[in-house]
Amino acid sequence: MDFTQRDETLNSLQQKIDDTIESSTKTYQSWVRGTVTLPPQNDSSYPTNRCRFFDTHGFILVPSFASPPEIASMKSHMQQMVQNEWNPAQSTHVFRTDEKQLDAQGKSDYFLDSASKTHYFAEKDAMDETGELKEAYRSNKIMALNKAGHGMHTSPGPFRTYTQSSKVVSLLKELGWRDPVVPQSMYIFKQAGIGGEVTSHQDSSFLFTTPRQTCIGLWLALDDATLENGCLWVRPGSHREPVRRQFARNPKHFGDGLVYSGDDGEGDRTQPQMIFRSLDGDGKEVPWDGKLPDGSLPTPECVGLYENGFIPVPCKAGDLLAFAGELDHLSLPNNSSQARHTFQLHCVEGEGAGVHWSKENWLQYPLGEPFMKLNSH
Ligand SMILES: O=C(O)CCC(=O)C(=O)O
């Protein structure tokens, strides 16, 4: 799929925007806020066209959201951070979303400790059988990386500047967020030839809020993202489905307080830190949670993906995809010769909107510090 075909697909979705604006009842169905009273049409909070697209399909594409200088500064800052901070001889932790996901992230203090700082995670195929970086990557370690995260927005530099920029804040406000906060940011490398797949998932499984789901992913392409190098695939409309499973802190490990309180605390350190808990939802099961649907490969045919309602959304460098936390999405491996770097923010509603961060989420700040608020514009 090239960019013209992508635009045709998006245009056809544009024709299908639900007419949820009921002129008789004066209500509007917002994804994040539920049924809301419609403001007057000349009010700045009247739902825009792209807000209606988002509420109908669960995602929007915002072309040219970041400028070439912003992209260049994020990329060079990341390169510098890897150079200065990542010592693979001391820590080689792999990130994966396949059937070994729970082994990789569910039993790892290095992963849990990445909540408010930047930790580095390698590709599974960059490691040898002894768990060390393969020789080929030792002199060019950045090529072995899967991702860096999850508190990149908390340190001074281009990631924080972008996170707090008025364009990010106003987009969230336009889509209906009232008190957006930022629990998580990450840089995904999807390096040429080695970048692994990200199996299908709903982000709210990992970033769960109560009493309702409010997670939004802001996925910024720092390179052109194509079918060949592993662009994102989304399943339009799936954001209306319930969250099917939760990546939850294991009370056996942490105790019922769900925060490990030392070896004489309640928990049993020999138990895994994280579990996948099945949520009732409407009882609907899908065969692709934590997997790629059958027939996803080979590219570019991807017959199984289209059959299951997924569509690819190729992006140009600088384009942003914003998508709801319940939207099924995935990306295929990058077998091409072009890297596909992205910077992602995940935001949720804060306490000011009556929404609470689940204490079962993997991501918890030390001492219960608050997440960065994006309300200041
Ligand atoms: O960038 C990718 O390949 C996947 C990212 C993703 O799944 C996410 O941001 O939730």
The ligand as an SDF file (V2000), in Angstrom:
LIG
                    3D

 10  9  0  0  0  0  0  0  0  0999 V2000
    5.6070    0.7940   16.9780 O   0  0  0  0  0  0  0  0  0  0  0  0
    5.2120   -0.3720   16.9880 C   0  0  0  0  0  0  0  0  0  0  0  0
    5.6800   -1.2100   16.2420 O   0  0  0  0  0  0  0  0  0  0  0  0
    4.1270   -0.7760   17.9380 C   0  0  0  0  0  0  0  0  0  0  0  0
    3.8410    0.2720   18.9470 C   0  0  0  0  0  0  0  0  0  0  0  0
    2.7120   -0.0500   19.8390 C   0  0  0  0  0  0  0  0  0  0  0  0
    2.1350   -1.0830   19.7760 O   0  0  0  0  0  0  0  0  0  0  0  0
    2.2410    0.9170   20.8070 C   0  0  0  0  0  0  0  0  0  0  0  0
    2.7260    2.0480   20.8460 O   0  0  0  0  0  0  0  0  0  0  0  0
    1.3390    0.5710   21.5830 O   0  0  0  0  0  0  0  0  0  0  0  0
  1  2  2  0
  2  3  1  0
  2  4  1  0
  4  5  1  0
  5  6  1  0
  6  7  2  0
  6  8  1  0
  8  9  2  0
  8 10  1  0
M  END
$$$$
